[in-house]
Amino acid sequence: MDTANFFLQALLTADMTIRVSVVLIFACLAGLFSERAGIFDIGLEGKMLISAFFTAAVSYQTGYIWYGVAAGIAASMVFALIHGVASITFRGNQLISGVAINFLASGLTVVIGHAWFKKGGLTPPLSYEGRFHEITLPFADALRDVPILGPIYADVISGHKLLVYVAMLIVPLTWWLLFRTRFGLRLRAVGENPASVDTAGVSVVRYRYAAVLIAGVLCGLGGAYLSTSQGAAFGKEMTAGRGFIALAALIFSKWRPWYALMACLLFGFLEAISNLFPNINVFGLFEIPVQFTQALPYILTVVILAGFVGKAIPPRAGGEPYIKER
Amino acid sequence: MDKMPKWADIVLIPLISLMLAFIASGLVVLAIGENPIQAITVMVKGALGSTSGLGYTLYYATNYMFTGLAVAVAFHARMFNIGGEGQAAIAGVGATLVILAFDWPHWALALPFAIMGAALFGGFWAAVPAYLQAKRGSHIVITTIMFNFIAAAVMGFLLNGVLKNPNTQNAETVKFPDGAHLPTAHEFLAPLGINFSKSAPLNISFLLALLCAFLVWFLLWRTRLGYSIRAFGQSEKGAKYAGISAFKIIMISMFISGALAGMLSINVVMGEQERLIKEFVEGAGFVGIAVALMGRNHPVGIILAAILFGMLTQGGFELLWEMPNISKEVVLVIQGMIILFTGALDYMVRGPVEKMFLRMKKGA
């Protein structure tokens, strides 16, 4: 392969990496808020799925993308609220609640979709106004001829859909909110040592609800991206395990926003590779099977969790309901 | 501690939760403009109204008994095994390798070896996360989730590679030899003069499931090991003080859990498909969580809950024909509601019931 061709392939891969990472970034940051406040969230998948459905369905019905996005976020927040009520107010098992949410989302999206559109749970393809479109950043075309940097700017950085840029902005915003504001300090404290926060007169319940609802909004955006930007309709089970990959990325990043971005890009890169180059031939010696690339995020997470490459220590009060002393 | 009588804990509360789950699911059916009473009638009739329907119901129930027991054994050691899906899939590979290795003369000879193959593979797939939890402190829930996905990749790799039947496009193995065919309900009931449906996939694995339920009961409540497992689940510190090795309990209970989940492959792969296909588990590993919750982690409860869930699954397919506006995925909604109300919202029901009994006690 000559250099020019290689450069083209690299640009293509980088562009695809960004596109498939966005869902992971939204979901991973959702999990970050929730788990930093001490609420495990294995229902990321379900919340994204229900949002993907309602975004596409309402967007199709109204022909207006923003009604769709609002509906998707609202649906995801309802699910977040169910998780909150179960795990905060009724101190139920957070993992079981997450499993229930995933079940409900897989079922409801198909049942409602089937009754609504009579297409076996799919939504009809979205019209032009019902989807997001590529945004060309300023000077992208003018700068395209600049060697190396031009194509990178024009093909990799420019030309994405709105939610891609939103995701990239939410990463620094999350960092700032968690590590530079009083809200963030308290939210993190609620996940580390709720008793001491409570003693200081801060409501553990209120902060945990806030975190869970923020997670709902972010999962809502992730789902909306799937059905209106990465695709142009809702398909059954279209999240396809990405909520769990996001969970893997969260552990990989040790519950930190910038690392989360890196982990999502890494896992997105693996997805892009397995999409673009199913069978990778290593120096003509042997082939790496596509299933291995697909499984790599999960394998890496197991390795990280086992502490073979650095130790991932979750927030200390994670998974435990807080019971106020009387 | 005795805020309420035992029967309230094991019968009343699950029943109330179940009612709530059905009401919530009924509201969903109402919301899409259909009659929930009619839907439930169709489902029950479809599940129990014919020997074919009953055969399917008990076939699914067999799967759910295995996965429910798997989740329950782990639960007793306070381990949340969410990896039944992957363990069952890998166990299918174990059973398949055993069955394809020989030209079996008779199923009675093939079955015990297939069981061993499935149990070893399923148990091993659960033992790795168990080891990582016991020795390296990884969270068992996350690791078993990851192992579900890794198992799916392994299945894809094997069934598109070495194990693939070269004569078909599908990702599946060759058909099993006739000597490994398990008797179906039709075959073993005919000599008794019962004419059971030929089409239903119910087979001898159903009896294996009942046997497993008995063995799990015996293990947990009648043996020293079972006592240690339950003691460890009650209080890890207390168990350690009593000289029970945490490592041993985690490894053994997860291995048994994985092996039980693996028995599903005997029912589906050996008993029905008679070949290994890629996605034969079809979510039964997750349904096991609902079954175990519903059955209060007791084998008797699990048998009853598994039959209920079997009815739901089979009834769901029947809905497709009778009420085309409702898709069979309504079953997932009902299952989700049951997990939500019996599992996560347990306290919501338990609190008021406890209060009611306290008031009654005071009044008396």
Interface residues (C-beta under 8 A of the other chain):
Chain A: I42 I82 V85 A86 S87 F90 R91 G92 N93 Q94 L95 I96 S97 V99 A100 I101 N102 F103 L104 A105 S106 G107 L108 V110 V111 I112 H114 A115 W116 G120 G121 G241 F244 L247 A248 I251 P289 Q291 F292 Q294 A295 Y298 I299 T301 V302 L305 A306 G307 F308 P314
Chain B: V28 A31 I32 G33 E34 F80 I82 L132 R136 G137 S138 H139 V141 I142 T143 I145 M146 F147 F149 I150 A152 A153 V154 G156 F157 N160 G161 F286 I289 A290 L293 N325 I326 S327 E329 V330 V331 L332 V333 I334 Q335 G336 M337 I339 L340 G343 A344 L345 D346 Y347 M348
